[in-house]
Amino acid sequence: MEYKDYIKQGLNGNAPLKLILCGNIQETENDKVGVVSVVYATNDKDLAEQKMNELIAVKPNNYYMVYSVPLNVDLTELSHYPSIAISKDDLQ
């Protein structure tokens, strides 16, 4: 699947909460660090899509992903939960 397909999948999921995560590389004084942040949460699919487009337009070098998240659930018990992997190669 391509990036846009993953975004569509996240936006169209059945769970009510749309959660947008941002992954980026930040430089510290001596090193680079991969950071994943929750940057937006909404119950409105259209607002989530609008915000994704805004975020990508403003900071296209960041990696954004949207997830449909169920409420009142331990997300670590799901087969896949909101996360972004940052590899060692990403830090170079």
Buried (B, 14 or more C-beta within 10 A) or exposed (E): EEEEEEBBBBBEBEBEBBBBBBBBBEEEEEEEEBEBEEBBEBEEBEEBBEBBEEBBEEEEEBBBBBBBBEEEEEEEEEEEBBEBEBEEEEEE
